Amino acid sequence: MKILITGAHGMLGKDLAETLKEKHSLILTGRDNLDITDLKKCRDFILQARPDIIINCAAYTLVDKCEEEIELAYRVNALGPRNLAVICNEQDIPLVQISTDYVFDGTKGANYLEDDIKNPLSIYGKSKSLAEDYITALTNKFYIVRTSWLFGENGNNFIKTMLQLGKTRDSITVVNDQFGSPTYTRDLSQAIACLIEEPRYGIYHITNSGYTNWYEYAKYIFALAGYKVTVQPISSEKFNRPAPRPKYSVLENRLWQLEGFPRLRSYQEAVKEYVENYLEREEKS
């Protein structure tokens, strides 16, 4: 297939490109050559490129900054995907939209299923939820992939932050009342590559297996790296970030498994591989 990837220079976009390049012809775009918030420019670009499928990785993902830059968040996270949905519908092109566990409020008390009622708490979550609504209303051939707590080689993430802090700090404070599934962008990319082979349209939850909270996650990262750092637990209320986060937003990968796909490996295994690779690169540099 000829695949157009938006946000191709981001953490997930780069891993997707790496995963898909062997089998497919890729059109890699970023803000510099494709502004998804401009409908006309977007349409002109897609009509010229003539892709068989579009994967939208373009997003404004700074969750706390979204609370300040509300217009920008909605423009990139909601209107951009709407533009893609309109054009995809006109041209009969399937659309893959990357979404988030933050479309849920975290109060269910159990793992979230694909058809559970959404109730996002933050501007980031609300803008991503609106994108889903636009896509489901405006086009028929779509894959909405909700995922969570992404980490990868090509961008900033929680693991990288912890490993950098671990070199200079003896003690750190981390929230212990937000639960989710850390997900490796390499594993997610491979899953998306499998998903798009057939017209299995719909909403999917795809994450690494298992779940944790940020406090236990930080302790696990330091243990893997061999850093002697004391991790102090703190509540979300006391930590007081600008954007509210869901307390328990673990995504049940139900439809992925119903399609016959195996569960992704455990987040612990994925994190271990990432940390080992990171430390190896650090040693070489």
BELKAJO-V946072 format. One record per residue. N is the residue number from 1. RES is the residue in three letters. NEAR is the number of other C-alpha atoms within 8 Angstrom. Layout:
N	RES	NEAR
N	RES	NEAR
//
This chain:
1	MET	8
2	LYS	10
3	ILE	13
4	LEU	13
5	ILE	15
6	THR	14
7	GLY	14
8	ALA	15
9	HIS	8
10	GLY	11
11	MET	13
12	LEU	13
13	GLY	13
14	LYS	11
15	ASP	12
16	LEU	14
17	ALA	12
18	GLU	8
19	THR	11
20	LEU	10
21	LYS	9
22	GLU	6
23	LYS	6
24	HIS	9
25	SER	8
26	LEU	11
27	ILE	10
28	LEU	10
29	THR	13
30	GLY	12
31	ARG	8
32	ASP	6
33	ASN	6
34	LEU	11
35	ASP	10
36	ILE	13
37	THR	10
38	ASP	9
39	LEU	9
40	LYS	6
41	LYS	10
42	CYS	14
43	ARG	9
44	ASP	8
45	PHE	9
46	ILE	9
47	LEU	7
48	GLN	6
49	ALA	7
50	ARG	6
51	PRO	12
52	ASP	10
53	ILE	12
54	ILE	13
55	ILE	12
56	ASN	12
57	CYS	13
58	ALA	11
59	ALA	7
60	TYR	11
61	THR	6
62	LEU	7
63	VAL	11
64	ASP	9
65	LYS	7
66	CYS	15
67	GLU	12
68	GLU	6
69	GLU	8
70	ILE	9
71	GLU	6
72	LEU	9
73	ALA	14
74	TYR	10
75	ARG	10
76	VAL	14
77	ASN	15
78	ALA	15
79	LEU	11
80	GLY	13
81	PRO	15
82	ARG	12
83	ASN	13
84	LEU	11
85	ALA	13
86	VAL	10
87	ILE	9
88	CYS	12
89	ASN	12
90	GLU	7
91	GLN	6
92	ASP	7
93	ILE	12
94	PRO	12
95	LEU	14
96	VAL	12
97	GLN	13
98	ILE	11
99	SER	11
100	THR	11
101	ASP	11
102	TYR	13
103	VAL	13
104	PHE	13
105	ASP	15
106	GLY	9
107	THR	7
108	LYS	8
109	GLY	6
110	ALA	6
111	ASN	10
112	TYR	10
113	LEU	10
114	GLU	10
115	ASP	4
116	ASP	6
117	ILE	5
118	LYS	8
119	ASN	7
120	PRO	12
121	LEU	14
122	SER	12
123	ILE	13
124	TYR	15
125	GLY	13
126	LYS	11
127	SER	12
128	LYS	13
129	SER	13
130	LEU	9
131	ALA	13
132	GLU	11
133	ASP	8
134	TYR	12
135	ILE	12
136	THR	9
137	ALA	7
138	LEU	10
139	THR	11
140	ASN	8
141	LYS	11
142	PHE	13
143	TYR	13
144	ILE	12
145	VAL	13
146	ARG	12
147	THR	14
148	SER	12
149	TRP	8
150	LEU	10
151	PHE	14
152	GLY	13
153	GLU	7
154	ASN	9
155	GLY	8
156	ASN	9
157	ASN	9
158	PHE	7
159	ILE	10
160	LYS	8
161	THR	9
162	MET	11
163	LEU	11
164	GLN	8
165	LEU	8
166	GLY	12
167	LYS	7
168	THR	6
169	ARG	8
170	ASP	8
171	SER	8
172	ILE	9
173	THR	8
174	VAL	11
175	VAL	13
176	ASN	12
177	ASP	9
178	GLN	13
179	PHE	12
180	GLY	13
181	SER	15
182	PRO	13
183	THR	15
184	TYR	13
185	THR	13
186	ARG	11
187	ASP	10
188	LEU	12
189	SER	12
190	GLN	10
191	ALA	9
192	ILE	8
193	ALA	11
194	CYS	7
195	LEU	8
196	ILE	8
197	GLU	6
198	GLU	5
199	PRO	6
200	ARG	7
201	TYR	7
202	GLY	7
203	ILE	9
204	TYR	13
205	HIS	15
206	ILE	13
207	THR	13
208	ASN	16
209	SER	10
210	GLY	7
211	TYR	10
212	THR	10
213	ASN	12
214	TRP	12
215	TYR	12
216	GLU	9
217	TYR	9
218	ALA	12
219	LYS	9
220	TYR	8
221	ILE	14
222	PHE	14
223	ALA	9
224	LEU	9
225	ALA	10
226	GLY	6
227	TYR	9
228	LYS	8
229	VAL	10
230	THR	7
231	VAL	11
232	GLN	9
233	PRO	9
234	ILE	10
235	SER	9
236	SER	11
237	GLU	5
238	LYS	6
239	PHE	8
240	ASN	6
241	ARG	7
242	PRO	6
243	ALA	11
244	PRO	7
245	ARG	9
246	PRO	12
247	LYS	10
248	TYR	14
249	SER	15
250	VAL	12
251	LEU	15
252	GLU	9
253	ASN	12
254	ARG	10
255	LEU	9
256	TRP	13
257	GLN	10
258	LEU	7
259	GLU	6
260	GLY	6
261	PHE	7
262	PRO	6
263	ARG	9
264	LEU	9
265	ARG	8
266	SER	9
267	TYR	14
268	GLN	6
269	GLU	8
270	ALA	12
271	VAL	10
272	LYS	10
273	GLU	8
274	TYR	10
275	VAL	12
276	GLU	9
277	ASN	8
278	TYR	9
279	LEU	9
280	GLU	8
281	ARG	8
282	GLU	7
283	GLU	6
284	LYS	5
285	SER	4
//
